[in-house]
Amino acid sequence: MRAILSGLHHKKNLQELELELIDVPEPFDDLAVTFLEKQTKASLTLPVSEVVSAEVVRLRLDPNALQFTDAGQSEFSWELYLNLRQQNTRGLIQVESEYLSDRHQLSLTSYYQVNSDANGMALFNMHTQQAESEFTISAINLQDDQLQVIGQSQINHQPIQNQRLVLKNVNEASSAEWPITQMSLHGLFTAAIPLSDLAADSTQQLFIRSTVAGQDLEQRVVLAKSLAGQVTQTITANHRLVMIEKRFDNGIRVQEMAAPTMGERLASVPGKVGGVTRLLSMLMDKANLFYMRRLFKRGHRPYDQPTLIFESFGGRQVSDSPYAIYQLFRQLYPGFTCIWSIDRSQKAFCKENGIPFVVRRTAKWVRTLEKATFWISNARFPSWVRKPNYVTYIQTWHGTPLKKLGLDIENVSMPGTTTTKYHANFVKEANRWDALVSPNDYSTRIFRSAFGFNNQILKVGYPRNDELINSTPEDVVALKESMGIPLDKKVILYAPTYRDNQFAEKGKYTFELPFSLDDFRAKYGQDAVLVLRMHYLISNALDISGYEGVVFDFSNHPNISDLYLISDMLITDYSSVFFDFAYLKRPILFYPYDYHMYKDELRGFYLDYEADLPGEIAHDEKQLLQLVGEKLQTPDMSGNQKFMDFYRRFCAIDDGLSSLKIVNYVMQQIEKGN
């Protein structure tokens, strides 16, 4: 038996859902649909209002019933179940979905969309508390010598009055507006700005002006999805270049400038040569990969002496929990062989610090991996790396999960993979781990489900956090001096995550600061400094020139624990860094400027983001700057009940001896082998 959501229509201020029934036996004694909210497990059951036939039924719903105004929750995701009650049959059938709705604006601050999860099951997603100052459009293109914008012209099926498209010059206090007309498609508008109307050499931001319920509004135009498939660059008849740019906050900017001259085009030829060079490099990488695979298939025997291979973030760093374990091993058991698997970029660091290493994807690397007895890593090895049965593979992982992981990600949007392939690779890799390090019970449960992991879990805390517990105030002063951080100023650490939908190419992601460094310097530059720590996957370096002495970019600093220790407070968004920073009991501020899009369209969360965090949430730049000042007034969060509840749940297990416990585990395996 199956029930499929096949349509959604507006009827008398209600939404009418149409369900197609397949192999559901008649007669129907009683039919209803139960809505189950995924986060809170709240439920709402509504009777079917019309039986059209044995194959089609309908029910009517007020979408406002699918939100709780007093729950402190702004996002609701409802699953649908058909309640089947007959003389001989009773049960629930989860409703599938063939129907994907467009965004339906219920009010200025709320909308819903009907979607389906990775298994094709229907989801009725309700969004509330969106900013009144934003207007979400459907599409934007440059074609036919026009800037063309398409968006909604109704709120809950009531026409929006007097809509106009507005361009505001970013560098000048000037603006211009153009009329908006109705499209042939019901409920949508179209607006067109002749490109010849654009001011020369300008950067302009897009707005909508309108009248809603008698209120005159000016709203910033945003596009929640990517610009993929839309025309974002064109050269006009009078040889001017126009480009559309989507900003970090989903806002839209339009740039007008002189198109490249022939000389400038010729000057770009080296770039094309560089493209050819990159192509040749890619072909050589593929040939090398084929060679590596063959090397792994050759028979190897383990070294006579116990040999430990350490790797961090795929060889990009010498850091994190593997580094903490390595340092303790060198102190306690210097007679064992410890070798780091690194990318070539880390050779200088290893040589300067006397760290034995082998460069990844070389014949020596294959031989060393295959003859070692222990692999200790915080990320996955490539799937084509063969693990001998005499190797003990200890996976330290690299954070307490906030965002969905592995099998729990319903829709994978990363480049170079699909959801099915991503899931399969995760399970295959996890099955190679002999032991997985966990920092708390919460993580243990997630690791079991997200990785499909059934081997040994070492719930000992993360070795990288030992430093946070064992460091002294004198250590912190020494760190600041070595890093050039002023001793007389507060230190604010900004450490955001990367977004799965902000990729430039496979394995590389882009990022743009979501607040003004000028505003930060003006407000706090005399008393505080800002330390930036971008995620290791982010490919573009941030330009902080002109902010020397106020802003420091430590994205490539090998040990993030150093940054925690020197910082008086943390600002983050969805990165798991706050779980570790909480060990210090210092204030944490959350700035999820794209929360509504990130939660629904990317990975989703394990925790209730709006209720379970150990700090306040800033929803815009103005609120962010205000809360920074307030948080700096409370340097110790030990007296904050909500913070300490979080601490006891996620941090209490770590006693500063995690590294030692892992070392003891390794020694136990060595002694068992002898």
BELZI-V53611 format. One record per helix or strand of 3 or more residues. SS is the DSSP state (2 for helix, 1 for strand). FROM is the first residue (numbers start at 1). LEN is the number of residues. Records with the same first field share a line. If there is no record, write none. Layout:
BEGIN
SS->FROM-LEN + FROM-LEN
END
This chain:
BEGIN
1->2-10 + 14-9 + 30-8 + 43-5 + 56-6 + 75-11 + 90-8 + 104-4 + 110-7 + 121-7 + 134-10 + 146-7 + 161-9 + 175-5 + 188-7 + 202-11 + 215-8 + 233-3 + 240-7 + 251-8 + 307-6 + 337-6 + 357-3 + 374-4 + 392-4 + 435-4 + 456-4 + 490-5 + 503-3 + 528-5 + 551-3 + 569-4 + 587-4
2->63-4 + 195-3 + 262-6 + 269-29 + 313-3 + 320-13 + 344-9 + 363-9 + 406-3 + 419-12 + 441-11 + 463-8 + 473-11 + 517-8 + 560-7 + 577-8 + 595-7 + 621-11 + 641-10 + 658-16
END
